[in-house]
């Protein structure tokens, strides 16, 4: 190895976590020929509102893509201020949820951050890449985030926390009392609420930011309005906290769509109650139907996705050997599910997650599962 090669090699960092298997994303030009029904995401089962589609289409036809976006996102922040009845200065707009977590974490000195696990890999990457040490906090029996005062009994000591409401992939809501226990002992606490509007009665913790300056709540259009291809996310915090985060924030990720969709968001936000009404009955139905499929065990779900495990054992002699086999067979049948191998906090490779979609789509998936998993004769 030459001197230059050796020098370059020595500057490389160790990754904070190994990346799990990535979801299959076909090229854009062939997606129209694929008829898969996607159960791997967590987006609104009602799809992207027509008002959003019209707003984006109209903006593109008028050539707004050639303009630089407003990095301060004044229009969207004003709309969010009306929706939440909070000051405009309480909002910071960006692209993905992980980019907003990074924006928050880089504003604080490196410390030990407790992360409620299992969790998305992006949590560990965002914290690790900004110099923080990740400490897992979990309750394996129920996957409900334990109160902060229980951590001492487990010899867990943290300075900050990254929680979720609801959690992914475990689909559990965060209680107000549990959050308050972390706010009382942590320098700062981030709560990922990207799917809060798609839950069984879940309530946002955003208003608590008016009282607790160490609380930062993150929400996103991607899940609420089913637009994972055009990311718009935002932080909600006390104005003083937003001001401090902004000192370290690179707002070049703010999209023109943050402006274009502002008025549509104001119109569509009240309609999310209709989605929650649908999910109130559909989430329990989906859990029940999944639990009746041989080999599948489900975990309690409070959001529009259900974490499951699959095991082929006992005397059933099922036709599917494991989760990899199950995922491959479902793809052949026209369905995508999310395998959870490599998810922080899940030690075994036997878990997968299924979204709750429309009743018609859900029935198709259940029928396919029963057909391909049925015990061999």
RAGI-V826501 format. One line per field, one symbol per residue. phi: phi as a letter, one per 20 degrees, with the letter a starting at -180 (. if undefined). burial: 1 if it has 9 or more other ideal C-beta (glycine too) atoms within 8 Angstrom, else 0. Layout:
phi=???
burial=???
This chain:
phi=.fffffffffefeeffaffffeffcfggfdffeddfdedeecfgfenfgffffffffffffenffeeffffelgfffffffffelcfgfeccdbdeffffffgfffedfgbedfdfdfbffffffffffdnededfcbcgfcmefffffefffdldccdbbcdcbeecefmdeeffffffffffcdfbcdcedgdffdcemfdfegffffddfedcddcbfgefdlcfecfbcbecafgffgfffffdeeefefegffefegfffffegffffffffffgdffffffffffeegnddddgdccebcecccbdbmeflffdebffffffffffeocdcdfdfnfgndfedcdbccfedfgffffffffffffeeggff
burial=00000100000000011001000000000000000010110111110110111111001100010000110010111111101101010111111111111111101100111111111011111111010101111100001011010010000101011111111111111101011011100101111111111111010111011000011111111111111101111111111011101100101011111111110111110011001101110110111011101011011011111111110100010101011011101110111111111011010000111111100011011101110111000
